[in-house]
């Protein structure tokens, strides 16, 4: 399942939006409340310029499944892109408690702080990640 979701994100990231839309529509036709499908649909809406609709859908997804890291990250990025950095930070921070992959969210939070030029906070978050996960540092270096 995770590999299929990853593939759909790759389609979107690669710009193959027509195929991504078709695939997401098939997922949602089979399971209209599928949180991964709804998250992908929100990403597509945002790319089409319907950002507020995407934000609303992501908030609904997270109300049903608070730990879905792909929805947390997508929502935070949309808030950041729409000049709402406080909301982006709140989404990332609150997601840390319930995330399926808290390490991934910590990296995202550190990157967020770097983009916001809050280097002290970025260093604090990323140092804590490295201290608690030295194998992650070895992976990044290799």
ABEGO torsion letter per residue (X at the ends): XAAAAAAAAAAAAAGBAAAAAAAAAAAAAABAABAAAAAAAAAAAAAAGBAAAAAAAAAAAAAABAABAAAAAAAAAAAAAAGBAAAAAAAAAAAAAABABAAAAAAAAAAAAAAAGBAAAAAAAAAAAAAABAAAAAAAAX
